[in-house]
Amino acid sequence: MSENHWTRRDFIKGIGATTAGLALSSCAISGDRSAKGLTEAALAVEQVVRPQDLEKPDITVGYVPVNDCAPFAIAWKKGFFRKYGLNVKLNREASWGNSRDGLIFGRLDAAPVVSGAVTNARIGAEGARHAPLCAAMTIHRHGNAMTMNKEMWDFGIRPWYEYQQKYGDGALEAFGRDFRGYFDKQPPEKKIWAVVLSSAIYEYFVRYISAAAGVDPLKEFRVIIVSPPQMVTNMRIGAMQAYMVAEPWNTRAIQGNEGIGFTFAQGKEVWQGHPDRLLGVMESFIVNYPKTYRSLVKAMIEACQYCSKPENRQEVAELLTERSFTGAKPKKPGVPITKFTAPGIIGNYNYGGFDGQDRTINADDTTIFYDIPDNIPHEIGEHSTFLWRSRSLWLMTQAARWGQIKEIPKNANKVAEQGWRTDLYRDIAAEMGIQCPKEDYKIEPPEVFIDKKGFDPSDPVGYLNSFAIRANAPTRFFMS
């Protein structure tokens, strides 16, 4: 049987083998891969906050095995948690749904959440659990990408930047023509795009770029949910034709599993400067443990600053390869240990392809942990950990656009203020001597979006209504 024609039985067998392999790999040393204990570097750090001065010095913090767990790994290894009086138990989460739900059900005190999770939990968007989540800082911006399979390449689809080079202002129309042409020839089971979580920014990006190209994502293909470490395997067995995920799981489809896929676009090409992960907590944690929370935010800010420095990026990329974090190490001898993790951290990003061409592009903004490169529009005093409440409103417009809520909440600004705690961040940053923008809302200029459509937070309803392709009523989602 051709490996491109899977029956339902083959699919189930493939999933079973994958699950068994993951289980055996996990049990080889222990069932829990989470980072444990304190490093010598952490023990040598002088504490500026005494644990006994915090309401809850012993906390459990989740993380997901993707590149953006770097600040958590660094805060643990370098002792930033300990510096601020915290004894943190890091807990490796299987998926972004687990990370979010761990907060909501009290298993975790803090954890990274996908942009959109906080806002949508508060407004009860379809696909999100209803809960008073909060975030006072961004973990990082960018650092994600869209991978497409070899069949899409063979059909003629190419990386987005090549469409721009070839067609200029007509790039979206040209991509839309190819994109629809491919899906028109596929049966329903081969019209699937995977994302890491419903009701979050990755799903919005997938739908946004499709709609911008004139292809209705509510009619042309399905969106399913797959955890990051299982993206490559599921694409290999034909469970989906494209996916969007954080690094290193796009690079793994190119360099670790040749013949699986290529990068169509990085998320930064959809919205330059977008927030990717937020440091999520329940509102009750901030209320009950205010000193503990301030210590946590300070530790994470310092960790993000460390990850941002060019001279530290190789070290960060190496740390991420450890089994406790992404575990993404090449198996072939003589291959650099950071083959999979470095592209997203250092910035030598390879889009891949199947014609032998080198599509490696070096950029300072592949993943932004703190310092914002000059090529990205930003305000005086802005750094990537700062939260713009206006971006929470943008996420609400997308929840409404795709039918996850009936309309943008009448109290949208209040929801943004309750969930995106820019006020707390500004206060904590001031204690650290960090300057911040004085405003909470800003206009996103047209040039930062792939369709050149700017966003004015003073008129979210007008912005929503300006899109020709959108849902007119709530729709049901296809969940894996």
C-alpha positions in Angstrom: 0.0 0.0 0.0 1.3 3.5 -0.8 2.2 5.4 2.3 0.1 8.3 0.9 -3.2 6.3 1.1 -4.0 5.5 4.7 -7.1 3.5 5.7 -8.8 4.1 9.0 -7.2 0.9 10.4 -3.7 2.2 9.3 -4.4 5.5 11.0 -5.4 3.9 14.3 -2.4 1.6 14.2 -0.2 4.6 13.5 -1.6 6.5 16.5 -1.3 3.4 18.7 2.4 3.0 17.7 3.0 6.6 18.4 1.4 6.5 21.8 3.2 3.4 22.7 6.5 4.9 21.6 5.9 8.0 23.6 5.0 6.0 26.7 8.1 3.8 26.4 10.3 6.8 25.9 8.8 8.5 28.9 9.2 5.4 31.1 12.8 4.8 30.1 14.0 7.0 33.0 10.9 8.0 34.8 7.3 8.9 33.9 7.9 12.5 34.9 10.3 14.5 32.7 10.0 17.7 34.7 13.1 19.6 35.8 13.9 18.8 39.4 16.1 20.1 42.2 18.4 23.1 42.1 21.5 23.6 40.0 24.7 24.8 41.5 24.3 28.1 39.8 20.9 28.5 41.4 22.2 27.6 44.8 24.9 30.2 44.5 22.4 33.1 43.8 22.0 35.6 46.7 18.3 35.9 47.7 16.9 39.4 47.6 13.6 38.2 49.0 13.3 35.8 51.9 10.9 32.9 51.4 9.4 33.5 54.8 8.3 37.0 53.7 6.1 35.5 50.9 2.6 34.2 51.5 3.3 31.1 49.4 7.0 30.5 48.6 6.4 26.9 47.4 4.6 27.0 44.1 4.1 24.7 41.1 4.7 26.3 37.7 3.8 24.5 34.5 5.5 24.6 31.1 5.0 22.9 27.7 7.9 21.3 25.8 8.4 23.9 23.1 11.1 26.6 22.6 9.1 29.2 24.5 9.6 27.3 27.8 13.1 28.9 27.6 12.5 31.6 30.3 11.1 29.0 32.7 14.2 26.8 32.1 16.5 29.7 32.6 14.7 31.0 35.7 15.1 27.5 37.2 18.7 26.9 36.1 20.1 30.4 36.8 18.3 30.8 40.1 16.0 33.7 39.3 13.1 31.9 41.1 15.3 31.4 44.1 16.6 35.0 44.0 13.1 36.2 44.6 12.3 33.8 47.5 10.5 31.2 45.4 10.8 27.4 45.6 9.4 26.4 42.3 8.4 23.0 41.2 8.4 22.9 37.4 5.8 20.7 35.9 6.0 19.6 32.3 2.6 19.7 30.7 1.4 17.5 27.8 -0.4 20.2 25.9 -1.6 23.8 26.0 -5.0 22.6 27.1 -3.4 20.9 30.1 -1.4 24.0 30.9 -4.5 26.2 30.9 -6.7 23.7 32.7 -4.0 23.1 35.3 -4.5 26.7 36.4 -8.3 26.6 36.3 -8.5 23.4 38.4 -5.8 24.4 40.9 -3.1 21.8 40.0 -0.8 24.7 38.9 -0.2 28.0 40.5 1.2 29.6 37.3 1.8 28.5 33.7 2.2 29.8 30.2 -1.0 30.1 28.2 -1.6 30.8 24.5 -2.6 34.3 23.7 -6.4 34.3 23.6 -6.8 31.8 26.5 -7.0 34.5 29.2 -9.5 36.7 27.3 -11.6 33.8 26.0 -11.8 32.1 29.4 -13.3 35.4 30.8 -15.9 35.8 28.1 -16.7 32.1 27.9 -15.8 31.7 24.2 -16.7 28.4 22.7 -13.7 26.1 22.9 -12.4 27.8 26.1 -13.1 27.0 29.7 -14.9 29.8 31.6 -12.7 31.1 34.4 -11.2 34.3 35.7 -7.7 33.9 34.3 -5.2 36.7 34.5 -1.8 37.6 33.0 0.5 40.5 33.7 3.2 39.8 31.3 4.0 38.3 27.9 6.6 35.4 27.9 7.6 36.0 24.3 6.5 37.3 21.0 6.8 35.4 17.7 8.5 32.0 17.8 5.9 30.0 15.9 5.2 29.0 12.3 2.9 27.2 9.9 4.0 23.9 8.4 2.5 22.4 5.3 3.0 18.8 4.0 4.9 17.7 0.9 1.7 17.2 -1.1 1.0 20.9 -0.8 4.5 21.6 -2.0 4.2 19.3 -4.9 0.9 21.1 -5.8 2.9 24.3 -6.1 2.4 26.1 -2.8 5.6 27.8 -1.6 6.7 29.8 1.5 4.8 33.1 1.8 7.9 35.3 1.3 8.3 33.7 -2.1 4.8 34.7 -3.1 5.7 38.3 -2.0 8.9 38.2 -4.1 7.1 36.9 -7.1 3.7 38.6 -7.0 4.2 41.7 -4.9 0.8 43.3 -4.1 -0.9 40.3 -5.7 0.7 37.8 -3.3 -2.4 37.0 -1.3 -4.5 36.5 -4.4 -1.9 34.2 -5.9 -1.6 32.2 -2.6 -5.4 31.9 -2.3 -5.6 30.6 -5.9 -3.1 27.8 -5.1 -4.5 27.2 -1.6 -8.1 26.7 -2.9 -6.8 24.7 -5.9 -5.1 22.2 -3.6 -8.1 21.7 -1.3 -10.6 21.5 -4.2 -8.8 18.2 -5.2 -8.9 16.7 -1.7 -11.5 14.4 -0.1 -12.9 15.8 3.3 -10.5 13.7 5.4 -7.6 15.5 3.7 -8.8 19.1 4.3 -7.4 19.4 7.9 -5.3 22.0 9.6 -4.1 21.4 13.2 -3.4 23.9 15.9 -2.4 23.5 19.6 -5.6 24.9 21.2 -9.0 26.1 20.2 -10.1 29.6 20.9 -6.5 31.0 20.8 -4.2 33.0 18.6 -2.9 30.1 16.5 -6.4 29.1 15.4 -7.1 32.8 14.6 -3.9 33.1 12.5 -4.8 30.0 10.5 -8.3 31.3 9.8 -7.0 34.9 9.3 -4.5 34.1 6.6 -6.9 31.8 4.8 -9.7 34.5 4.8 -7.2 37.2 3.7 -6.4 35.0 0.7 -10.1 34.8 -0.1 -10.6 31.2 1.2 -13.4 30.8 3.8 -11.8 28.7 6.6 -15.3 27.8 7.9 -16.1 26.1 4.6 -12.9 24.9 3.0 -11.2 22.9 5.7 -11.4 21.7 9.3 -9.3 22.7 12.3 -8.4 20.1 14.9 -6.4 20.2 18.1 -3.1 18.3 18.4 -0.4 18.7 21.2 2.9 20.1 20.0 5.2 17.0 20.3 2.7 15.0 18.2 2.4 17.4 15.3 5.2 15.9 13.1 4.1 12.2 13.6 0.5 13.1 12.9 1.4 14.8 9.7 3.6 11.9 8.7 0.7 9.5 8.9 -1.7 11.9 7.1 -3.8 13.0 10.0 -3.6 16.6 8.7 -2.1 18.5 5.8 -0.9 21.6 7.7 -0.4 22.7 11.3 0.7 25.8 13.3 2.8 25.3 16.4 5.7 26.8 18.3 9.3 25.8 17.5 11.1 23.4 17.4 8.2 21.4 16.0 8.2 23.1 12.6 11.9 22.7 12.3 11.6 19.0 13.2 9.3 18.5 10.1 12.1 19.9 7.9 15.4 18.9 9.4 14.6 16.0 11.6 12.1 14.2 9.4 13.0 15.0 5.8 10.1 14.6 3.5 7.5 15.6 6.0 6.9 19.3 5.4 8.1 22.8 4.9 7.4 26.1 6.6 4.8 28.2 4.8 5.0 31.2 7.1 6.1 32.3 10.5 3.5 33.8 12.7 5.3 37.1 12.6 4.4 37.3 8.9 0.7 37.3 9.7 1.0 39.9 12.5 4.5 41.3 13.1 5.0 41.9 16.8 2.1 39.7 18.1 2.1 38.3 21.6 2.5 34.5 21.7 2.5 33.3 25.3 1.3 35.0 28.5 2.2 34.1 32.1 -1.2 32.9 33.3 -2.6 32.7 36.8 -6.0 32.6 38.4 -7.2 36.0 39.7 -7.4 34.4 43.2 -3.7 33.8 43.1 -3.0 37.5 42.7 -5.5 38.4 45.4 -4.4 35.8 47.9 -0.6 35.9 47.3 0.3 39.4 46.1 3.9 39.3 47.3 4.4 35.8 45.8 3.0 37.0 42.5 5.3 40.0 42.3 8.3 37.7 43.0 7.2 35.4 40.2 6.8 38.2 37.7 10.2 39.7 38.6 11.9 36.3 38.2 10.3 35.8 34.8 11.2 39.3 33.6 14.8 38.6 34.5 14.7 35.3 32.8 13.2 36.8 29.6 16.0 39.5 29.7 18.6 36.8 29.9 17.1 34.8 27.0 17.0 38.0 24.9 20.7 38.7 25.0 22.5 37.6 21.8 25.5 36.2 23.8 23.2 33.9 25.8 21.1 32.4 22.9 23.4 29.5 22.2 23.3 28.5 25.9 19.5 28.8 25.8 19.2 26.7 22.7 21.4 24.0 24.3 19.4 24.0 27.5 16.2 23.5 25.6 17.5 20.2 24.2 17.5 18.6 27.6 15.0 15.8 28.2 13.2 17.9 30.8 12.4 20.6 28.3 11.9 19.9 24.6 14.2 16.9 24.4 14.8 17.8 20.7 18.2 16.3 20.1 19.5 15.0 16.8 20.1 11.2 16.8 22.9 11.3 14.2 26.4 11.6 15.5 28.4 14.7 14.7 25.2 16.8 14.2 25.1 20.0 16.3 23.1 19.4 19.5 21.0 22.6 18.8 20.1 21.6 15.2 16.3 21.8 16.1 16.2 24.4 18.8 18.7 27.0 17.5 16.7 28.2 14.4 13.9 29.6 16.6 16.2 31.0 19.3 19.2 32.2 17.4 17.3 33.2 14.3 18.9 31.2 11.5 15.4 30.0 10.4 15.2 27.4 7.6 11.8 27.3 5.7 12.8 24.0 4.1 11.4 22.8 0.8 11.9 19.9 -1.6 14.0 21.3 -4.4 17.5 21.4 -2.7 17.5 25.2 -2.2 18.7 26.7 1.0 15.9 28.8 2.5 17.6 29.9 5.7 16.8 33.4 6.7 18.7 35.1 9.6 16.6 37.5 11.7 16.7 39.1 15.1 12.9 38.8 15.6 12.4 35.1 15.1 11.6 34.8 18.8 11.4 38.0 21.0 11.9 37.5 24.7 12.5 41.1 25.8 14.4 43.6 23.6 12.3 44.5 20.5 14.4 44.7 17.3 14.3 48.0 15.4 12.4 46.6 12.4 9.3 46.2 14.6 7.2 49.3 15.3 7.2 49.9 19.1 6.7 52.7 21.6 9.2 54.4 23.9 9.9 52.2 26.9 8.2 49.1 25.3 9.7 45.7 25.6 8.2 42.4 24.6 7.1 41.4 28.1 4.8 44.5 28.3 1.1 43.7 27.7 -1.0 46.0 25.5 -4.6 45.7 26.5 -5.6 46.7 23.0 -4.3 43.4 21.8 -6.8 41.7 24.1 -9.5 43.5 22.2 -8.1 42.3 18.9 -8.4 38.7 20.2 -12.0 39.4 21.1 -12.7 40.6 17.6 -11.4 37.3 16.3 -13.5 35.2 18.7 -16.5 37.1 17.4 -15.4 36.8 13.8 -15.2 33.0 13.9 -18.4 32.5 15.9 -16.9 31.6 19.2 -19.0 34.4 20.8 -22.1 36.0 19.4 -20.7 39.6 19.5 -17.9 41.6 21.0 -18.7 42.1 24.7 -20.3 45.5 25.5 -17.8 45.7 28.4 -14.8 44.7 26.3 -12.5 47.3 27.8 -13.4 46.1 31.3 -12.7 42.5 30.4 -9.3 43.6 29.0 -8.5 45.4 32.3 -9.5 42.5 34.4 -7.6 39.9 32.5 -4.6 41.7 31.1 -3.1 43.3 34.2 -0.9 45.9 32.5 -1.3 48.0 35.7 0.4 45.3 37.8 3.1 44.8 35.3 3.9 48.5 35.1 4.0 48.7 39.0 6.3 45.6 39.3 8.6 46.8 36.4 8.9 50.2 38.1 10.3 48.5 41.2 12.9 46.9 38.9 13.8 50.2 37.3 12.2 49.3 34.0 10.5 52.0 32.0 7.1 51.2 30.4 4.8 52.9 27.9 2.3 55.1 29.7 -0.7 54.0 27.7 -2.5 50.7 27.8 -4.0 50.8 24.3 -2.4 51.5 20.9 -3.3 51.4 17.2 -1.8 48.6 15.3 -0.6 50.0 11.9 -1.6 48.4 8.7 1.9 47.4 7.7 2.2 44.9 10.6 -0.6 42.7 9.3 -0.4 40.4 6.3 -3.5 41.9 4.7 -2.4 45.5 5.5 -5.6 46.1 7.6 -4.7 48.1 10.7 -6.5 47.8 14.1 -7.9 50.7 16.0 -9.0 49.5 19.5 -11.4 52.5 19.8 -13.7 50.8 17.2 -13.5 47.0 17.5 -17.0 46.5 16.1 -16.2 48.5 13.0 -13.0 46.5 12.6 -14.9 43.2 12.8 -17.6 44.3 10.4 -14.9 45.3 7.8 -14.1 41.6 7.1 -16.1 40.1 4.3 -15.3 36.5 5.5 -16.6 35.9 9.0 -19.1 33.8 10.8 -22.6 35.2 11.4 -23.5 32.8 14.2 -21.6 30.5 16.6 -20.4 27.4 15.0 -19.3 24.0 16.3 -15.6 23.0 16.3 -14.0 19.8 15.2 -11.9 18.5 18.1 -9.3 15.8 17.8 
